[in-house]
């Protein structure tokens, strides 16, 4: 089950890294999210710095109806979009994480966005749990 921390929602999985990464993509897609970009941190660290890094991918996920709702409510919220997720290897487990939407919405200072953050958190929590499965 996903665990919430200050700025993220996480679950540990026994799945191998590549399997967990694909499961995360699939869980997001099942909930109407597309992947706008993927950053392969391991490959980037090797190419740019010549250092070895553990398996780590950042996914920039977007659900167009949710993004439209957010941008309509707060035009400058585009600075906080999309919903970032991570899949990373840590010792004997794969960690799957999602941004905690209340933290992002809190940056706006608008308490009226709490129901929106509640909705997005529930969707991301479901995706994390399913991917970690």
N, C-alpha and C positions, 0 to 999 in steps of 0.2 A: 504494500500500500504506500502511496506517495506521502512523503514527509514535507511539511512546509517549513522553510527557514525564512530569514529576514527578506531576502529578495528572490528566492527560488522555491520551486516545488520539485522534489527529487525522489527517485526510486532507484534501488540497486537491483541489478538483474544478474542472473547466472548465465545469461545468453552470451555467446561470443560477440565481440564488438560489431562485426559486420552484420550479424543477424539482428542485433539490437538497433543498429542504425536503420536498417530496412524496416523493422517493426515500427520504429518511430515515424518514419516517412508514411507508412501505411496507416497508422493510427491518426495522424494529422489529416491525411487525405480523406479518411472515412468521416471526418468531422468538418469537411468543407474547406480545409486549409490547403493552399499550394505552397511549395517551397520556392521562394524567390531567389535564394542563393544558398550555397553551402560553402563553408570555409573549412578546408582541411588543415587544421592547425599543425598537425604533425608534419605534413608536407611543406607547409609554409615556413615553419621553423628551420627545417633542414635546408630548404632552398635559399632563404634569406639570411640565416644566421649560421648555417652549418652545424646546428646542434640537433641532437636526438631528443625527441619528445614522445610522450605516450600517444596512443590513438586518441584523437580528439577532433570532433567535428561540430561546428556551430551551424545550425539551420535557421535561416530567416523565413519564418512561416507567416502567411497572410490568409485570412478568411475575408474575401471581398465584402460580404454583407456586414460583417462586424466592423471592418475598417471603415466602411461608408458611414455606419452609425456613429463611430467614434469621431470621424472627421466632421460630420454634420454637427455634433454636439460641441466640439472644440477644434476649430480649424488648425490650430498649431500643434495638435496632438500627433501630427505626422512625424514630429521629432522623436516620438516614443514608439513608433511602429517600425517594423512588424513585431510579432511575438517571437522572440529568440528562444531556441531550444538548444540543448547540448547533449551530445552522446560522447562519453569519454571512458577510457579504461582506467581503472584504479585497482591495483593489485590483482585480486582474484575475482573481481566483479566489474560489470559495466554499469556506469552511472548514467541515468537519463534524467535530464532536468529541463524545466521550463521557467521562464521569467514569472515572477509573482505579480499579477496585474495591479493589485492594490498599491504596490510600491510605485509603479509607473504612474498610475492615475493620481496618486498622492502628490506627485511633483507639480500637478496642475493647480493644487490648492482648491479644487472644486469637489465638495462633498457630494454633489448631485451625481457624480460619476460612479459612486459606490455600487449601485445595482449593475451597472455595466461591467465593472471589475469582478463582481460576484459571478456573473454569467461566464465571463472569459476564464476565470479561475476554474470553474467547474469543468469546462470543456478541456482545458489544458491538463487538469488533474486526471481526467478520464484517459486522455491520450498517453500521459506518462505511465499510468497504471497498466493500460493495455499493452503498451510497448514493452514494459518491463516483464509482464506476464510470466 
